[in-house]
Amino acid sequence: MITQNILLKNKGFSKKVYYIIGMQDSKFTNADGVEYELLWKKPHYKYNAEGLCCSPEAENPQILIDPNLKDRRKMSVLIEEITHAFFWEKSEREVRKFSSTLSKLIQKNINKSRSR
């Protein structure tokens, strides 16, 4: 229920239509004490990516996420890029599998709690 209130809000059209609320640029610190800046900005086209996480060794590490993604994909990309910030050494495959699974579980449980 806490995640639901932080990440999603009902659009009012139906019980199953939600959008991400509070989408704003912000900062956070990973487990190694590295401060990241989260920016809702499409990564440069040369990266051909919906989201991008800079190395924790960069001078001012940032995460960029395309704000024009559909909400479900936006949540998945957000989870993916934050996971990179915390677990830089993990492979892209591992991070994508984790973020996809977590995003689906959150969505499934939010929908389930709404139908009760």
N, C-alpha and C positions, 0 to 999 in steps of 0.2 A: 504494500500500500504506500509506503514512503517513496519508493522508486516511481510509482505511478504519479504521485503528486509532484515530484521533481521533474520528471522527464516528459510526461504526457498529459494532455488535457483534452477532454471530449469536445468535439467541434459543435455538438448540439444537433447534428443531423441524424445520427444514429448511435447506438451503443458501441459500435465497432469502429467509428471514425475518430481518430485522435491526431493531434499534431504536437510536435515538440515545443514546449514553452521555455521561455527564458533563454533563448538562443542568443548568447552574447559573448563577446570577446572576454576572456578571463585568463587568469594565471593560476598555476598549481605547481607543486613541488613533488618530484618523484621520490622513490624510496632512497635514492642515493643523494638527495639534497639538491638536485638540479632543478632550477626553476624553468618551467616552460610557459610560453604564451600561446593560448588557444585563440586562433583567428578564424572567423567564419568568412573565408575568402577562398575562391577557387585557386588551386595551385597553377603555376605557370603551365601553359599548354605543352611545353617540351617534356614535362614529366608524364603526360597522358594519365593522370591520376585524379581520383575523386577526393583523396585526402593525402596528406604528406606529413611525415614526422621527421624533423631534423635530428641529427645525431646529438646525443647528450654532450658531446665534446665541442659542439659549435659554440661560438661566442654568445649568442642570444638564441637558444633553441626555441623553435616555434612548431606548432601544429597548424596546418592549414586544412580546412574542410570546405568543400563546395556548398554554399548555403542553398543552392537551387536543387539539391537532390530531393527525392521523395523522402518523406519522414522516416519510413522504416529503414531505408538505405542510409539516411543521415545518421540514425542511431547506430547502425552497424559500423559505419566508417568512424564515427566518434569513438566507439569502443575499441576498434582496431588501432587507431592512431594513439590513443592513450595507452593501450597495451604495449605498443612499440616504445613509448616513452619510459615505461616501467621495466620492460624486459627487452632491451635493445638487442641482446644477443640471440633472441629467438628468431627462427626463420619466418619468412613471410607466410609460408604454408601453415605453420603452427599458430601464428597470430590470427590469420584469417579463419582458421577452424574454430579457435576459441571465441573470437568476436561474433562470428556467425551463430554459434551455439548459444552464447549468452544473449544476443539480441533476440533470437527466436524464443528462448525461455522467458525473457522479460515480457515480450509481446503476448505470448501464450497465457502467462499468468495474469497479465493485466486484463486481457479479454475474458478470462475465466472469472476473475473477481467482479467484473462488471455485469456478468450474466447471473450472478447470485442474487 
